[in-house]
Amino acid sequence: MSTAVITVRAPGRAQATLRYLPDFQEMLEGELRAGGRLHLDYAIKRVACRRERLGVPIWSFQSFIRFHPAGQLYHGGMQASVPVPSDATEAELWFYSSNIMACSAWDSRFGQNYLYRVAGPAKPVENVRYREGAVTNLEIVNVFQESATKVRHYFDPPPSAGSELQTRLLLTAWVRNVAFAKNVWVDVHVFDGNDDRIHAETFTLHYLNPAEGSGDFFRWDNMIYQGSGGGPGSSWTHPDARKVQYRLYYEVNQQVFTDGILHEHEVQEDAVVWNPAPNA
């Protein structure tokens, strides 16, 4: 399998596109730059487990994009667009496909993953720190479902009572049920469009229900950051949240575990949520 990289340079561009071609070559258009943007375009013919049954796709695909040295991780599909962190010096990508016929395959340059240098200058970012003493173990705790969104929340009774922007985190975590007493939480940072931290807080997840694999599900589905808003006789302006970052922890039997991942999600800018496009 060839892994040659064709680079098409465009100096000064803040955006880059990585194309994974059917012949197992990669093409980098533009220049990966800290604080810029990375677009992914993965050829469908490259998906190893692509199958159909009666014309219906029975396969799935997931891309993984991690930035170093901090380790911010994004998930996506065959097409994805993610911000390049301001402190990034390298981008790492790998891919996974599977289907209901027991096919599963990694596209990861034979386990080494695809690595690309990110141009600087890199800017220090106040990322969520790894808690000292926590043990990384995906067989003890991991993320089952996650998303971050920004919504316009109306006060009762709408619309006369006013509204505000809320950045929300939806997270379902799986933890191994090794004892009755458990504590599951996330350390969260919220950033503006310049990667400056505008909020930091810890949120406790609540028990949801038993899960397969001798585990339990814990969930958080609520606001993590209050944005700008207003009501009768008052208004407030808060920084525009553009990125959510968190680390997951699970304390049981006086030991703290984590999945070891610096999870990161992009959210829409305030102007888009205040004034959504027609039919959006």
Secondary structure, 3 states (H helix, E strand, C coil): CCCCEEEECCCCCCEEEEEECCCCCEEEEECCECCCEEEEEECHHHCCCCCEECCEECEEEEEEEEEECCCEEEEECCEEEEECCCCCCEEEEEEEEEECCCCEEEECCCCCCEEEECECCCCCCCCCCCCCCCEECCCCEEEEEEEEEEEEEECCCCCCCCEEEEEEEEEEEEEECCCCCCEEEEEEEEECCCCCEEEEEEEECEEEEEECCCEEEEEEEEEEEEEEEEECCEEECCCCCCEEEEEEEEEECCEEEECCCEEEEECCCHHHHHCCCCCC
